[in-house]
């Protein structure tokens, strides 16, 4: 068991979970961020408008989650535009995210 401290919280993970995987797990636990990640697994890439429509949250809420996912390196964006609505987002490492989700599913 290994502990990782993240913003006022200590989480414990099995030794076979890397720090990148634990970061993915932390985001998947959050409903909105988790929905964004699942959508990007299913569709490979989405515009900000598609993400917002799919998760059914306000612009500012989706922007907050997308910004955190970008900062953490879980997602990336292309076609940077003056407005976020036309930016295209995708998972940086789709295979790592899928592998991590399978790993936590099999641990349950």
Secondary structure, 3 states (H helix, E strand, C coil): CEEEEECCEEEEECCCCCHHHHHHHHHHCCHHHHHHHHHHHHHCEEEHHHHHHHHCCCHHHHHHHHHHHHHHCCEEEECCCCCHHHCEEEECCHHHHHHHHHHHHHHC
